[in-house]
């Protein structure tokens, strides 16, 4: 149970860092920062979000999908389709 709370705290900390990066982008725009410098920061935020999404997908596969595959049946098919759709959305973004 404590491990789950620690993990959730870590995830929330990571999201707060990304939120800080986005606020930093707002400051750069407000300060009329050079466009290329802003785009560099946009790239950093994008990579951070992509990394976060991949972490979440990995955890989903290791927990929810693995459990559904072990149980079989309709839930297995639903979870596999759900994961496949999520991967497709990530690839398109």
C-alpha positions in Angstrom: 0.0 0.0 0.0 2.8 2.4 0.9 4.5 1.6 -2.4 1.3 2.6 -4.3 1.2 5.9 -2.5 4.8 6.6 -3.2 4.3 5.8 -6.9 1.3 8.1 -7.1 3.3 10.8 -5.4 6.1 10.3 -7.9 3.6 10.5 -10.8 2.1 13.7 -9.4 5.5 15.3 -8.9 6.3 14.5 -12.5 3.1 16.2 -13.7 3.8 19.2 -11.5 7.2 19.5 -13.2 5.6 19.4 -16.6 3.0 22.0 -15.4 5.9 24.2 -14.4 7.4 23.9 -17.8 4.1 25.0 -19.4 4.0 28.0 -17.1 7.5 28.7 -18.1 6.3 28.8 -21.7 3.7 31.3 -20.8 6.3 33.5 -19.2 8.5 33.3 -22.3 5.6 34.4 -24.5 4.7 37.2 -22.1 8.3 38.4 -22.1 8.4 38.4 -26.0 11.2 35.8 -25.9 12.8 34.9 -29.3 10.6 32.4 -31.2 13.2 29.8 -31.6 13.9 29.8 -27.8 10.2 29.3 -27.2 10.0 26.4 -29.8 13.0 24.8 -28.0 11.0 24.8 -24.8 7.9 23.5 -26.5 10.0 20.6 -27.7 11.1 19.9 -24.2 7.5 19.9 -22.9 6.4 17.7 -25.7 9.1 15.2 -24.9 8.3 15.3 -21.2 4.6 14.6 -22.0 5.5 11.8 -24.4 7.7 10.2 -21.8 5.0 10.4 -19.2 2.5 8.9 -21.6 4.8 6.0 -22.4 5.3 5.4 -18.7 1.6 5.3 -18.1 1.1 2.9 -21.1 3.8 0.6 -19.8 2.2 0.5 -16.3 -1.2 -0.1 -17.9 0.2 -3.0 -19.9 2.0 -4.5 -16.9 -1.1 -4.3 -14.6 -4.5 -4.0 -16.2 -3.7 -5.7 -19.5 -1.7 -8.5 -17.9 -4.4 -9.2 -15.5 -7.1 -9.3 -18.2 -5.0 -11.6 -20.4 -4.5 -14.0 -17.5 -8.3 -14.0 -16.9 -9.2 -14.3 -20.6 -12.6 -13.9 -22.1 -14.2 -10.7 -23.2 -12.3 -8.5 -20.8 -9.0 -9.8 -22.4 -10.2 -8.7 -25.8 -11.5 -5.4 -24.5 -8.2 -4.5 -22.7 -6.1 -5.5 -25.7 -8.2 -3.4 -28.0 -8.1 -0.5 -25.6 -4.3 -0.7 -25.3 -3.9 -1.0 -29.1 -6.1 2.1 -29.5 -4.0 4.0 -27.0 -0.8 3.1 -28.8 -2.3 4.3 -32.1 -3.2 7.6 -30.5 0.3 8.1 -29.1 1.9 7.3 -32.5 -0.4 9.8 -34.3 0.4 12.6 -31.8 
